Amino acid sequence: YYLDHVLPASYHYKIDPVGQDELWLFNETQLQNILGGEACMWTEYASRETVDSRIWPRALAVAERLWSPSVQKDEEFLYRRLFRMNRLFY
């Protein structure tokens, strides 16, 4: 996941690193070796003034995708939760 491009949180939320339709590609040992994911924030496209807006809310969408089951894909519910979280911070 790259957070530096201006893409909506839903874009990252839709990307499942190991989708249910791809599980057949891996054996049980390989699946157990998947430890997590990474969300990178490169600053070639961001400045000190815009870096926060590039990270939030995209990082939350990535975290939810990595920690949630593949079947959880309700973007509307994601945005409702993001709106609530945003109100807590600002």
N, C-alpha and C positions, 0 to 999 in steps of 0.2 A: 504494500500500500504506500502510495506517495501522496503526501498531504499538501505539497507545494503548489500544485495546479489548482485553479479555481473550479472545482467540481463540487456538486452538491453532496451532502452527507448521504443521500439515498444512493448515489453512485457507488460509494464504498460499501454501503450496507448490502447491496445486491451481490457483491463479489464474495463468494464462499471459497476459501482456499482449498478445501477438499469437499466438493459437492457430493451429494448422495449418489449422483449418477456416475461419479468417478471412483467410488470406493473399490470397484472391482480391479482397479489398476494396482492396488496395494495389497500385500499380504498382512497378516495380523501383526507381525514384528515391525514392519514398516509403519503401520498406523500407530503403534505404541511409541515409536520414536519421534513422532510429531509433537514438539513441545510447545509451540506457540507461533506467533506471527510478529511482524514488525511493521510499524508505521513510521516512515521517514519524512522529515521536514527539511528539505534542502532550501537554502536561502538565495539561490540564484534568481528566483522569481518572487521573492518576498523581501520586504524591508523591515526595519525595526517597527515601523508604524502598522504594517499589515500582517506580521507573523502570527499574532494572536487570532486574527480572523481566519487564517489558513488552518490553524490547528483545531479550533473549536468551530463547529461541532463535529468535524470529520473524525477526530480521534475517538470520540465517544461512539460513533457509528462503527468504526473499525473494531473497537474493543467489544462491542456487543456482538458483532459478527463472529469474532474469534471465540467468545465465551458461550455463545448460544447455539442451540441445535440448528442444523441446516434448514429444518422445516419452518423456523421462525423467520418470516419475511414480510411482516406487516409494516410497510413504510409509513402509513398514516399513524399507526400507534407509535412508531419511532419518533415522528415529528411532534406528536403530542407530548411525549416524554421530554424531548429536547426543549420544547417551549417551556415546560415546567422547570427544568434544570436551569435554563437561561435566566428565568425570573429570580432564581435563588442567587445567582452570581451578580446580577446587575440591578 
